[in-house]
Structure formats: C-alpha cells, structure tokens
Amino acid sequence: MNIAEEIYQHAKRLPSDKALEVLNFITAIETQNQAPLLKSLTTQEFIERFAGSIPDFPEIEKLDLQERDTW
C-alpha cells in the first residue's frame, strides 16, 4: 500500500469534521510548496525596473531596444 492509500484508509475512518481538517491540512501543504509564478519581463520592463540601481547606466530614452521573439 502506498502512502496516499494509507492516508485514505485512515481518513475514511474519521468523522466528517476531522476528515475536513485533514483535507485542509493537505491543501495547506500543497499551497506552501508551490513556487510563485514569475512573469517574464520585456526588455523595456527590465530596464525600467533595474536601470536605476546600476551606476552610470545610460538614459532609457537613448537606448535602442529590440525584443527577442523566442529564447
């Protein structure tokens, strides 16, 4: 018997309110382990976000930016 089946066997014997607690606990664990989705930045968005943190970075208006279609 695998772990999921063993959890199921235990959960079947629980009263409904306790089974709901187990389900909520499992859901909370799943949520904690999910990596946040990261949005890819366009070149323009990247420069606007990070240019101010780089000393002597050229002014954004003077840059000739080109986007790549795919990586």
N, CA, C, O and CB atoms as a CASP TS submission, in Angstrom:
PFRMAT TS
TARGET T0000
AUTHOR 0000-0000-0000
METHOD Language model
MODEL 1
PARENT N/A
ATOM      1  N   MET     1       0.861  -1.174   0.000  1.00  0.00           N
ATOM      2  CA  MET     1       0.000   0.000   0.000  1.00  0.00           C
ATOM      3  C   MET     1       0.909   1.240   0.000  1.00  0.00           C
ATOM      4  O   MET     1       1.828   1.344   0.813  1.00  0.00           O
ATOM      5  CB  MET     1      -0.980  -0.004   1.244  1.00  0.00           C
ATOM      6  N   ASN     2       0.638   2.188  -0.932  1.00  0.00           N
ATOM      7  CA  ASN     2       1.448   3.407  -0.953  1.00  0.00           C
ATOM      8  C   ASN     2       0.931   4.415   0.081  1.00  0.00           C
ATOM      9  O   ASN     2      -0.106   4.197   0.707  1.00  0.00           O
ATOM     10  CB  ASN     2       1.441   4.036  -2.366  1.00  0.00           C
ATOM     11  N   ILE     3       1.642   5.485   0.244  1.00  0.00           N
ATOM     12  CA  ILE     3       1.317   6.465   1.285  1.00  0.00           C
ATOM     13  C   ILE     3      -0.061   7.079   1.065  1.00  0.00           C
ATOM     14  O   ILE     3      -0.821   7.242   2.020  1.00  0.00           O
ATOM     15  CB  ILE     3       2.375   7.567   1.324  1.00  0.00           C
ATOM     16  N   ALA     4      -0.396   7.423  -0.185  1.00  0.00           N
ATOM     17  CA  ALA     4      -1.699   8.029  -0.464  1.00  0.00           C
ATOM     18  C   ALA     4      -2.835   7.083  -0.066  1.00  0.00           C
ATOM     19  O   ALA     4      -3.840   7.516   0.496  1.00  0.00           O
ATOM     20  CB  ALA     4      -1.812   8.399  -1.958  1.00  0.00           C
ATOM     21  N   GLU     5      -2.670   5.800  -0.358  1.00  0.00           N
ATOM     22  CA  GLU     5      -3.704   4.823   0.022  1.00  0.00           C
ATOM     23  C   GLU     5      -3.793   4.684   1.535  1.00  0.00           C
ATOM     24  O   GLU     5      -4.886   4.532   2.082  1.00  0.00           O
ATOM     25  CB  GLU     5      -3.411   3.451  -0.613  1.00  0.00           C
ATOM     26  N   GLU     6      -2.667   4.735   2.205  1.00  0.00           N
ATOM     27  CA  GLU     6      -2.672   4.640   3.657  1.00  0.00           C
ATOM     28  C   GLU     6      -3.364   5.849   4.296  1.00  0.00           C
ATOM     29  O   GLU     6      -4.127   5.706   5.252  1.00  0.00           O
ATOM     30  CB  GLU     6      -1.242   4.517   4.178  1.00  0.00           C
ATOM     31  N   ILE     7      -3.089   7.035   3.756  1.00  0.00           N
ATOM     32  CA  ILE     7      -3.776   8.243   4.247  1.00  0.00           C
ATOM     33  C   ILE     7      -5.273   8.106   4.015  1.00  0.00           C
ATOM     34  O   ILE     7      -6.074   8.452   4.883  1.00  0.00           O
ATOM     35  CB  ILE     7      -3.234   9.524   3.541  1.00  0.00           C
ATOM     36  N   TYR     8      -5.648   7.605   2.855  1.00  0.00           N
ATOM     37  CA  TYR     8      -7.066   7.419   2.530  1.00  0.00           C
ATOM     38  C   TYR     8      -7.732   6.459   3.508  1.00  0.00           C
ATOM     39  O   TYR     8      -8.839   6.726   3.976  1.00  0.00           O
ATOM     40  CB  TYR     8      -7.224   6.898   1.097  1.00  0.00           C
ATOM     41  N   GLN     9      -7.073   5.347   3.824  1.00  0.00           N
ATOM     42  CA  GLN     9      -7.639   4.361   4.753  1.00  0.00           C
ATOM     43  C   GLN     9      -7.872   4.989   6.127  1.00  0.00           C
ATOM     44  O   GLN     9      -8.901   4.742   6.757  1.00  0.00           O
ATOM     45  CB  GLN     9      -6.705   3.135   4.880  1.00  0.00           C
ATOM     46  N   HIS    10      -6.946   5.778   6.579  1.00  0.00           N
ATOM     47  CA  HIS    10      -7.109   6.460   7.870  1.00  0.00           C
ATOM     48  C   HIS    10      -8.226   7.501   7.804  1.00  0.00           C
ATOM     49  O   HIS    10      -9.049   7.604   8.714  1.00  0.00           O
ATOM     50  CB  HIS    10      -5.788   7.132   8.294  1.00  0.00           C
ATOM     51  N   ALA    11      -8.242   8.269   6.716  1.00  0.00           N
ATOM     52  CA  ALA    11      -9.231   9.332   6.579  1.00  0.00           C
ATOM     53  C   ALA    11     -10.652   8.784   6.500  1.00  0.00           C
ATOM     54  O   ALA    11     -11.587   9.429   6.974  1.00  0.00           O
ATOM     55  CB  ALA    11      -8.932  10.164   5.346  1.00  0.00           C
ATOM     56  N   LYS    12     -10.829   7.604   5.908  1.00  0.00           N
ATOM     57  CA  LYS    12     -12.170   7.001   5.801  1.00  0.00           C
ATOM     58  C   LYS    12     -12.780   6.732   7.169  1.00  0.00           C
ATOM     59  O   LYS    12     -14.000   6.775   7.324  1.00  0.00           O
ATOM     60  CB  LYS    12     -12.104   5.698   5.005  1.00  0.00           C
ATOM     61  N   ARG    13     -11.947   6.456   8.155  1.00  0.00           N
ATOM     62  CA  ARG    13     -12.450   6.117   9.492  1.00  0.00           C
ATOM     63  C   ARG    13     -12.734   7.348  10.348  1.00  0.00           C
ATOM     64  O   ARG    13     -13.308   7.229  11.431  1.00  0.00           O
ATOM     65  CB  ARG    13     -11.454   5.230  10.205  1.00  0.00           C
ATOM     66  N   LEU    14     -12.345   8.506   9.880  1.00  0.00           N
ATOM     67  CA  LEU    14     -12.530   9.729  10.668  1.00  0.00           C
ATOM     68  C   LEU    14     -13.941  10.287  10.516  1.00  0.00           C
ATOM     69  O   LEU    14     -14.579  10.102   9.479  1.00  0.00           O
ATOM     70  CB  LEU    14     -11.507  10.787  10.252  1.00  0.00           C
ATOM     71  N   PRO    15     -14.426  10.970  11.551  1.00  0.00           N
ATOM     72  CA  PRO    15     -15.685  11.710  11.398  1.00  0.00           C
ATOM     73  C   PRO    15     -15.490  12.820  10.349  1.00  0.00           C
ATOM     74  O   PRO    15     -14.366  13.254  10.096  1.00  0.00           O
ATOM     75  CB  PRO    15     -16.154  12.318  12.777  1.00  0.00           C
ATOM     76  N   SER    16     -16.577  13.260   9.758  1.00  0.00           N
ATOM     77  CA  SER    16     -16.511  14.239   8.661  1.00  0.00           C
ATOM     78  C   SER    16     -15.736  15.495   9.033  1.00  0.00           C
ATOM     79  O   SER    16     -14.948  15.994   8.229  1.00  0.00           O
ATOM     80  CB  SER    16     -17.907  14.626   8.231  1.00  0.00           C
ATOM     81  N   ASP    17     -15.947  16.014  10.244  1.00  0.00           N
ATOM     82  CA  ASP    17     -15.258  17.249  10.624  1.00  0.00           C
ATOM     83  C   ASP    17     -13.748  17.041  10.711  1.00  0.00           C
ATOM     84  O   ASP    17     -12.983  17.935  10.351  1.00  0.00           O
ATOM     85  CB  ASP    17     -15.791  17.764  11.964  1.00  0.00           C
ATOM     86  N   LYS    18     -13.309  15.872  11.186  1.00  0.00           N
ATOM     87  CA  LYS    18     -11.871  15.583  11.272  1.00  0.00           C
ATOM     88  C   LYS    18     -11.290  15.315   9.875  1.00  0.00           C
ATOM     89  O   LYS    18     -10.161  15.714   9.590  1.00  0.00           O
ATOM     90  CB  LYS    18     -11.617  14.364  12.203  1.00  0.00           C
ATOM     91  N   ALA    19     -12.048  14.649   9.014  1.00  0.00           N
ATOM     92  CA  ALA    19     -11.598  14.410   7.639  1.00  0.00           C
ATOM     93  C   ALA    19     -11.417  15.739   6.909  1.00  0.00           C
ATOM     94  O   ALA    19     -10.496  15.893   6.107  1.00  0.00           O
ATOM     95  CB  ALA    19     -12.608  13.509   6.879  1.00  0.00           C
ATOM     96  N   LEU    20     -12.299  16.694   7.190  1.00  0.00           N
ATOM     97  CA  LEU    20     -12.180  18.020   6.587  1.00  0.00           C
ATOM     98  C   LEU    20     -10.905  18.715   7.069  1.00  0.00           C
ATOM     99  O   LEU    20     -10.239  19.399   6.292  1.00  0.00           O
ATOM    100  CB  LEU    20     -13.418  18.878   6.921  1.00  0.00           C
ATOM    101  N   GLU    21     -10.567  18.540   8.349  1.00  0.00           N
ATOM    102  CA  GLU    21      -9.310  19.098   8.872  1.00  0.00           C
ATOM    103  C   GLU    21      -8.104  18.513   8.136  1.00  0.00           C
ATOM    104  O   GLU    21      -7.164  19.233   7.796  1.00  0.00           O
ATOM    105  CB  GLU    21      -9.187  18.825  10.387  1.00  0.00           C
ATOM    106  N   VAL    22      -8.141  17.214   7.899  1.00  0.00           N
ATOM    107  CA  VAL    22      -7.050  16.560   7.170  1.00  0.00           C
ATOM    108  C   VAL    22      -6.953  17.124   5.760  1.00  0.00           C
ATOM    109  O   VAL    22      -5.861  17.434   5.284  1.00  0.00           O
ATOM    110  CB  VAL    22      -7.259  15.028   7.122  1.00  0.00           C
ATOM    111  N   LEU    23      -8.094  17.257   5.094  1.00  0.00           N
ATOM    112  CA  LEU    23      -8.111  17.813   3.745  1.00  0.00           C
ATOM    113  C   LEU    23      -7.561  19.238   3.735  1.00  0.00           C
ATOM    114  O   LEU    23      -6.776  19.591   2.856  1.00  0.00           O
ATOM    115  CB  LEU    23      -9.534  17.789   3.176  1.00  0.00           C
ATOM    116  N   ASN    24      -7.964  20.050   4.698  1.00  0.00           N
ATOM    117  CA  ASN    24      -7.459  21.423   4.785  1.00  0.00           C
ATOM    118  C   ASN    24      -5.946  21.434   5.023  1.00  0.00           C
ATOM    119  O   ASN    24      -5.233  22.271   4.469  1.00  0.00           O
ATOM    120  CB  ASN    24      -8.179  22.191   5.912  1.00  0.00           C
ATOM    121  N   PHE    25      -5.466  20.510   5.841  1.00  0.00           N
ATOM    122  CA  PHE    25      -4.033  20.412   6.109  1.00  0.00           C
ATOM    123  C   PHE    25      -3.268  20.049   4.834  1.00  0.00           C
ATOM    124  O   PHE    25      -2.241  20.653   4.528  1.00  0.00           O
ATOM    125  CB  PHE    25      -3.762  19.370   7.210  1.00  0.00           C
ATOM    126  N   ILE    26      -3.768  19.071   4.104  1.00  0.00           N
ATOM    127  CA  ILE    26      -3.114  18.662   2.857  1.00  0.00           C
ATOM    128  C   ILE    26      -3.107  19.818   1.860  1.00  0.00           C
ATOM    129  O   ILE    26      -2.098  20.061   1.197  1.00  0.00           O
ATOM    130  CB  ILE    26      -3.824  17.430   2.245  1.00  0.00           C
ATOM    131  N   THR    27      -4.209  20.518   1.753  1.00  0.00           N
ATOM    132  CA  THR    27      -4.301  21.665   0.845  1.00  0.00           C
ATOM    133  C   THR    27      -3.303  22.748   1.246  1.00  0.00           C
ATOM    134  O   THR    27      -2.668  23.355   0.383  1.00  0.00           O
ATOM    135  CB  THR    27      -5.734  22.237   0.837  1.00  0.00           C
ATOM    136  N   ALA    28      -3.160  22.994   2.541  1.00  0.00           N
ATOM    137  CA  ALA    28      -2.203  23.998   3.014  1.00  0.00           C
ATOM    138  C   ALA    28      -0.773  23.599   2.655  1.00  0.00           C
ATOM    139  O   ALA    28       0.024  24.444   2.247  1.00  0.00           O
ATOM    140  CB  ALA    28      -2.332  24.189   4.535  1.00  0.00           C
ATOM    141  N   ILE    29      -0.449  22.323   2.806  1.00  0.00           N
ATOM    142  CA  ILE    29       0.889  21.849   2.452  1.00  0.00           C
ATOM    143  C   ILE    29       1.132  22.025   0.956  1.00  0.00           C
ATOM    144  O   ILE    29       2.207  22.469   0.553  1.00  0.00           O
ATOM    145  CB  ILE    29       1.067  20.368   2.855  1.00  0.00           C
ATOM    146  N   GLU    30       0.149  21.683   0.135  1.00  0.00           N
ATOM    147  CA  GLU    30       0.293  21.842  -1.313  1.00  0.00           C
ATOM    148  C   GLU    30       0.536  23.305  -1.678  1.00  0.00           C
ATOM    149  O   GLU    30       1.365  23.605  -2.537  1.00  0.00           O
ATOM    150  CB  GLU    30      -0.957  21.316  -2.038  1.00  0.00           C
ATOM    151  N   THR    31      -0.178  24.201  -1.033  1.00  0.00           N
ATOM    152  CA  THR    31      -0.060  25.627  -1.318  1.00  0.00           C
ATOM    153  C   THR    31       1.317  26.151  -0.926  1.00  0.00           C
ATOM    154  O   THR    31       1.890  26.973  -1.641  1.00  0.00           O
ATOM    155  CB  THR    31      -1.150  26.408  -0.584  1.00  0.00           C
ATOM    156  N   GLN    32       1.854  25.687   0.200  1.00  0.00           N
ATOM    157  CA  GLN    32       3.163  26.141   0.657  1.00  0.00           C
ATOM    158  C   GLN    32       4.270  25.725  -0.296  1.00  0.00           C
ATOM    159  O   GLN    32       5.253  26.451  -0.443  1.00  0.00           O
ATOM    160  CB  GLN    32       3.451  25.602   2.041  1.00  0.00           C
ATOM    161  N   ASN    33       4.136  24.590  -0.939  1.00  0.00           N
ATOM    162  CA  ASN    33       5.201  24.063  -1.776  1.00  0.00           C
ATOM    163  C   ASN    33       5.157  24.556  -3.214  1.00  0.00           C
ATOM    164  O   ASN    33       6.041  24.230  -4.006  1.00  0.00           O
ATOM    165  CB  ASN    33       5.147  22.584  -1.767  1.00  0.00           C
ATOM    166  N   GLN    34       4.146  25.331  -3.558  1.00  0.00           N
ATOM    167  CA  GLN    34       4.046  25.823  -4.932  1.00  0.00           C
ATOM    168  C   GLN    34       4.945  27.040  -5.089  1.00  0.00           C
ATOM    169  O   GLN    34       4.886  27.977  -4.292  1.00  0.00           O
ATOM    170  CB  GLN    34       2.574  26.172  -5.298  1.00  0.00           C
ATOM    171  N   ALA    35       5.765  27.018  -6.110  1.00  0.00           N
ATOM    172  CA  ALA    35       6.607  28.170  -6.403  1.00  0.00           C
ATOM    173  C   ALA    35       5.735  29.272  -6.984  1.00  0.00           C
ATOM    174  O   ALA    35       4.843  29.006  -7.791  1.00  0.00           O
ATOM    175  CB  ALA    35       7.758  27.795  -7.382  1.00  0.00           C
ATOM    176  N   PRO    36       5.990  30.495  -6.578  1.00  0.00           N
ATOM    177  CA  PRO    36       5.220  31.584  -7.174  1.00  0.00           C
ATOM    178  C   PRO    36       5.512  31.679  -8.663  1.00  0.00           C
ATOM    179  O   PRO    36       6.638  31.456  -9.108  1.00  0.00           O
ATOM    180  CB  PRO    36       5.537  32.920  -6.479  1.00  0.00           C
ATOM    181  N   LEU    37       4.489  32.010  -9.413  1.00  0.00           N
ATOM    182  CA  LEU    37       4.666  32.175 -10.852  1.00  0.00           C
ATOM    183  C   LEU    37       5.373  33.496 -11.118  1.00  0.00           C
ATOM    184  O   LEU    37       4.961  34.547 -10.627  1.00  0.00           O
ATOM    185  CB  LEU    37       3.301  32.119 -11.593  1.00  0.00           C
ATOM    186  N   LEU    38       6.417  33.428 -11.883  1.00  0.00           N
ATOM    187  CA  LEU    38       7.169  34.625 -12.209  1.00  0.00           C
ATOM    188  C   LEU    38       6.822  35.075 -13.614  1.00  0.00           C
ATOM    189  O   LEU    38       6.827  34.284 -14.557  1.00  0.00           O
ATOM    190  CB  LEU    38       8.679  34.380 -12.073  1.00  0.00           C
ATOM    191  N   LYS    39       6.528  36.332 -13.734  1.00  0.00           N
ATOM    192  CA  LYS    39       6.200  36.903 -15.042  1.00  0.00           C
ATOM    193  C   LYS    39       7.501  37.284 -15.724  1.00  0.00           C
ATOM    194  O   LYS    39       8.363  37.926 -15.125  1.00  0.00           O
ATOM    195  CB  LYS    39       5.247  38.142 -14.910  1.00  0.00           C
ATOM    196  N   SER    40       7.636  36.889 -16.966  1.00  0.00           N
ATOM    197  CA  SER    40       8.806  37.289 -17.740  1.00  0.00           C
ATOM    198  C   SER    40       8.698  38.769 -18.073  1.00  0.00           C
ATOM    199  O   SER    40       7.634  39.258 -18.454  1.00  0.00           O
ATOM    200  CB  SER    40       8.940  36.441 -19.033  1.00  0.00           C
ATOM    201  N   LEU    41       9.796  39.464 -17.927  1.00  0.00           N
ATOM    202  CA  LEU    41       9.812  40.888 -18.238  1.00  0.00           C
ATOM    203  C   LEU    41      10.246  41.102 -19.678  1.00  0.00           C
ATOM    204  O   LEU    41      11.098  40.383 -20.200  1.00  0.00           O
ATOM    205  CB  LEU    41      10.742  41.646 -17.278  1.00  0.00           C
ATOM    206  N   THR    42       9.655  42.087 -20.302  1.00  0.00           N
ATOM    207  CA  THR    42      10.154  42.503 -21.605  1.00  0.00           C
ATOM    208  C   THR    42      11.461  43.258 -21.365  1.00  0.00           C
ATOM    209  O   THR    42      11.775  43.611 -20.228  1.00  0.00           O
ATOM    210  CB  THR    42       9.098  43.393 -22.378  1.00  0.00           C
ATOM    211  N   THR    43      12.207  43.501 -22.407  1.00  0.00           N
ATOM    212  CA  THR    43      13.457  44.247 -22.266  1.00  0.00           C
ATOM    213  C   THR    43      13.185  45.618 -21.667  1.00  0.00           C
ATOM    214  O   THR    43      13.902  46.063 -20.771  1.00  0.00           O
ATOM    215  CB  THR    43      14.167  44.388 -23.626  1.00  0.00           C
ATOM    216  N   GLN    44      12.164  46.277 -22.154  1.00  0.00           N
ATOM    217  CA  GLN    44      11.806  47.608 -21.661  1.00  0.00           C
ATOM    218  C   GLN    44      11.447  47.556 -20.177  1.00  0.00           C
ATOM    219  O   GLN    44      11.909  48.394 -19.403  1.00  0.00           O
ATOM    220  CB  GLN    44      10.631  48.187 -22.471  1.00  0.00           C
ATOM    221  N   GLU    45      10.634  46.588 -19.775  1.00  0.00           N
ATOM    222  CA  GLU    45      10.252  46.466 -18.366  1.00  0.00           C
ATOM    223  C   GLU    45      11.468  46.182 -17.482  1.00  0.00           C
ATOM    224  O   GLU    45      11.587  46.728 -16.385  1.00  0.00           O
ATOM    225  CB  GLU    45       9.207  45.353 -18.194  1.00  0.00           C
ATOM    226  N   PHE    46      12.368  45.326 -17.969  1.00  0.00           N
ATOM    227  CA  PHE    46      13.574  45.005 -17.214  1.00  0.00           C
ATOM    228  C   PHE    46      14.421  46.260 -16.985  1.00  0.00           C
ATOM    229  O   PHE    46      14.867  46.531 -15.870  1.00  0.00           O
ATOM    230  CB  PHE    46      14.396  43.934 -17.951  1.00  0.00           C
ATOM    231  N   ILE    47      14.631  47.010 -18.055  1.00  0.00           N
ATOM    232  CA  ILE    47      15.457  48.220 -17.952  1.00  0.00           C
ATOM    233  C   ILE    47      14.800  49.243 -17.033  1.00  0.00           C
ATOM    234  O   ILE    47      15.472  49.869 -16.214  1.00  0.00           O
ATOM    235  CB  ILE    47      15.696  48.835 -19.346  1.00  0.00           C
ATOM    236  N   GLU    48      13.493  49.411 -17.170  1.00  0.00           N
ATOM    237  CA  GLU    48      12.797  50.373 -16.317  1.00  0.00           C
ATOM    238  C   GLU    48      12.886  49.967 -14.846  1.00  0.00           C
ATOM    239  O   GLU    48      12.981  50.825 -13.970  1.00  0.00           O
ATOM    240  CB  GLU    48      11.325  50.498 -16.742  1.00  0.00           C
ATOM    241  N   ARG    49      12.857  48.668 -14.576  1.00  0.00           N
ATOM    242  CA  ARG    49      12.894  48.192 -13.201  1.00  0.00           C
ATOM    243  C   ARG    49      14.287  48.289 -12.590  1.00  0.00           C
ATOM    244  O   ARG    49      14.424  48.655 -11.423  1.00  0.00           O
ATOM    245  CB  ARG    49      12.408  46.767 -13.138  1.00  0.00           C
ATOM    246  N   PHE    50      15.331  47.963 -13.371  1.00  0.00           N
ATOM    247  CA  PHE    50      16.661  47.823 -12.790  1.00  0.00           C
ATOM    248  C   PHE    50      17.656  48.923 -13.161  1.00  0.00           C
ATOM    249  O   PHE    50      18.724  49.002 -12.555  1.00  0.00           O
ATOM    250  CB  PHE    50      17.221  46.524 -13.193  1.00  0.00           C
ATOM    251  N   ALA    51      17.340  49.759 -14.123  1.00  0.00           N
ATOM    252  CA  ALA    51      18.301  50.766 -14.582  1.00  0.00           C
ATOM    253  C   ALA    51      18.725  51.699 -13.458  1.00  0.00           C
ATOM    254  O   ALA    51      19.892  52.085 -13.390  1.00  0.00           O
ATOM    255  CB  ALA    51      17.710  51.576 -15.725  1.00  0.00           C
ATOM    256  N   GLY    52      17.822  52.063 -12.593  1.00  0.00           N
ATOM    257  CA  GLY    52      18.164  52.987 -11.516  1.00  0.00           C
ATOM    258  C   GLY    52      19.141  52.419 -10.498  1.00  0.00           C
ATOM    259  O   GLY    52      19.754  53.174  -9.743  1.00  0.00           O
ATOM    260  N   SER    53      19.295  51.111 -10.467  1.00  0.00           N
ATOM    261  CA  SER    53      20.196  50.504  -9.493  1.00  0.00           C
ATOM    262  C   SER    53      21.600  50.284 -10.034  1.00  0.00           C
ATOM    263  O   SER    53      22.479  49.824  -9.306  1.00  0.00           O
ATOM    264  CB  SER    53      19.632  49.197  -9.029  1.00  0.00           C
ATOM    265  N   ILE    54      21.819  50.609 -11.307  1.00  0.00           N
ATOM    266  CA  ILE    54      23.126  50.418 -11.934  1.00  0.00           C
ATOM    267  C   ILE    54      23.774  51.790 -12.120  1.00  0.00           C
ATOM    268  O   ILE    54      23.252  52.625 -12.859  1.00  0.00           O
ATOM    269  CB  ILE    54      22.995  49.662 -13.306  1.00  0.00           C
ATOM    270  N   PRO    55      24.914  52.029 -11.453  1.00  0.00           N
ATOM    271  CA  PRO    55      25.568  53.336 -11.614  1.00  0.00           C
ATOM    272  C   PRO    55      25.985  53.565 -13.068  1.00  0.00           C
ATOM    273  O   PRO    55      26.383  52.631 -13.763  1.00  0.00           O
ATOM    274  CB  PRO    55      26.801  53.440 -10.688  1.00  0.00           C
ATOM    275  N   ASP    56      25.891  54.790 -13.507  1.00  0.00           N
ATOM    276  CA  ASP    56      26.307  55.201 -14.857  1.00  0.00           C
ATOM    277  C   ASP    56      25.565  54.472 -15.968  1.00  0.00           C
ATOM    278  O   ASP    56      26.098  54.318 -17.066  1.00  0.00           O
ATOM    279  CB  ASP    56      27.783  54.977 -15.024  1.00  0.00           C
ATOM    280  N   PHE    57      24.345  54.023 -15.700  1.00  0.00           N
ATOM    281  CA  PHE    57      23.550  53.369 -16.735  1.00  0.00           C
ATOM    282  C   PHE    57      23.052  54.443 -17.701  1.00  0.00           C
ATOM    283  O   PHE    57      22.621  55.508 -17.259  1.00  0.00           O
ATOM    284  CB  PHE    57      22.353  52.564 -16.114  1.00  0.00           C
ATOM    285  N   PRO    58      23.101  54.187 -19.010  1.00  0.00           N
ATOM    286  CA  PRO    58      22.639  55.216 -19.966  1.00  0.00           C
ATOM    287  C   PRO    58      21.157  55.531 -19.760  1.00  0.00           C
ATOM    288  O   PRO    58      20.404  54.710 -19.235  1.00  0.00           O
ATOM    289  CB  PRO    58      22.880  54.750 -21.425  1.00  0.00           C
ATOM    290  N   GLU    59      20.765  56.691 -20.167  1.00  0.00           N
ATOM    291  CA  GLU    59      19.371  57.079 -20.032  1.00  0.00           C
ATOM    292  C   GLU    59      18.506  56.173 -20.912  1.00  0.00           C
ATOM    293  O   GLU    59      18.878  55.840 -22.038  1.00  0.00           O
ATOM    294  CB  GLU    59      19.174  58.572 -20.410  1.00  0.00           C
ATOM    295  N   ILE    60      17.375  55.792 -20.393  1.00  0.00           N
ATOM    296  CA  ILE    60      16.495  54.840 -21.076  1.00  0.00           C
ATOM    297  C   ILE    60      16.057  55.370 -22.436  1.00  0.00           C
ATOM    298  O   ILE    60      15.970  54.610 -23.401  1.00  0.00           O
ATOM    299  CB  ILE    60      15.267  54.537 -20.213  1.00  0.00           C
ATOM    300  N   GLU    61      15.787  56.643 -22.517  1.00  0.00           N
ATOM    301  CA  GLU    61      15.293  57.223 -23.763  1.00  0.00           C
ATOM    302  C   GLU    61      16.319  57.099 -24.896  1.00  0.00           C
ATOM    303  O   GLU    61      15.945  57.107 -26.069  1.00  0.00           O
ATOM    304  CB  GLU    61      14.931  58.691 -23.548  1.00  0.00           C
ATOM    305  N   LYS    62      17.596  56.985 -24.559  1.00  0.00           N
ATOM    306  CA  LYS    62      18.643  56.933 -25.579  1.00  0.00           C
ATOM    307  C   LYS    62      18.959  55.517 -26.035  1.00  0.00           C
ATOM    308  O   LYS    62      19.768  55.324 -26.942  1.00  0.00           O
ATOM    309  CB  LYS    62      19.895  57.580 -25.058  1.00  0.00           C
ATOM    310  N   LEU    63      18.339  54.540 -25.423  1.00  0.00           N
ATOM    311  CA  LEU    63      18.633  53.149 -25.770  1.00  0.00           C
ATOM    312  C   LEU    63      17.785  52.689 -26.947  1.00  0.00           C
ATOM    313  O   LEU    63      16.602  53.017 -27.036  1.00  0.00           O
ATOM    314  CB  LEU    63      18.398  52.235 -24.564  1.00  0.00           C
ATOM    315  N   ASP    64      18.391  51.934 -27.839  1.00  0.00           N
ATOM    316  CA  ASP    64      17.678  51.334 -28.965  1.00  0.00           C
ATOM    317  C   ASP    64      17.413  49.876 -28.593  1.00  0.00           C
ATOM    318  O   ASP    64      18.281  49.020 -28.765  1.00  0.00           O
ATOM    319  CB  ASP    64      18.504  51.454 -30.321  1.00  0.00           C
ATOM    320  N   LEU    65      16.224  49.599 -28.087  1.00  0.00           N
ATOM    321  CA  LEU    65      15.903  48.256 -27.572  1.00  0.00           C
ATOM    322  C   LEU    65      15.219  47.411 -28.622  1.00  0.00           C
ATOM    323  O   LEU    65      14.385  47.887 -29.394  1.00  0.00           O
ATOM    324  CB  LEU    65      15.016  48.351 -26.335  1.00  0.00           C
ATOM    325  N   GLN    66      15.593  46.146 -28.630  1.00  0.00           N
ATOM    326  CA  GLN    66      14.949  45.189 -29.526  1.00  0.00           C
ATOM    327  C   GLN    66      14.535  43.973 -28.702  1.00  0.00           C
ATOM    328  O   GLN    66      15.300  43.477 -27.875  1.00  0.00           O
ATOM    329  CB  GLN    66      15.902  44.778 -30.705  1.00  0.00           C
ATOM    330  N   GLU    67      13.324  43.506 -28.940  1.00  0.00           N
ATOM    331  CA  GLU    67      12.817  42.322 -28.246  1.00  0.00           C
ATOM    332  C   GLU    67      13.170  41.072 -29.049  1.00  0.00           C
ATOM    333  O   GLU    67      13.199  41.102 -30.279  1.00  0.00           O
ATOM    334  CB  GLU    67      11.279  42.419 -28.032  1.00  0.00           C
ATOM    335  N   ARG    68      13.437  39.978 -28.344  1.00  0.00           N
ATOM    336  CA  ARG    68      13.631  38.689 -28.997  1.00  0.00           C
ATOM    337  C   ARG    68      12.307  37.957 -29.036  1.00  0.00           C
ATOM    338  O   ARG    68      11.551  38.000 -28.065  1.00  0.00           O
ATOM    339  CB  ARG    68      14.707  37.844 -28.270  1.00  0.00           C
ATOM    340  N   ASP    69      12.014  37.292 -30.129  1.00  0.00           N
ATOM    341  CA  ASP    69      10.765  36.548 -30.233  1.00  0.00           C
ATOM    342  C   ASP    69      10.781  35.319 -29.338  1.00  0.00           C
ATOM    343  O   ASP    69       9.806  35.055 -28.635  1.00  0.00           O
ATOM    344  CB  ASP    69      10.508  36.140 -31.677  1.00  0.00           C
ATOM    345  N   THR    70      11.861  34.571 -29.353  1.00  0.00           N
ATOM    346  CA  THR    70      11.961  33.360 -28.537  1.00  0.00           C
ATOM    347  C   THR    70      13.366  33.257 -27.971  1.00  0.00           C
ATOM    348  O   THR    70      14.298  33.899 -28.455  1.00  0.00           O
ATOM    349  CB  THR    70      11.609  32.094 -29.364  1.00  0.00           C
ATOM    350  N   TRP    71      13.498  32.446 -26.951  1.00  0.00           N
ATOM    351  CA  TRP    71      14.801  32.218 -26.332  1.00  0.00           C
ATOM    352  C   TRP    71      15.264  30.864 -26.686  1.00  0.00           C
ATOM    353  O   TRP    71      16.348  30.454 -26.270  1.00  0.00           O
ATOM    354  CB  TRP    71      14.755  32.386 -24.824  1.00  0.00           C
TER
END
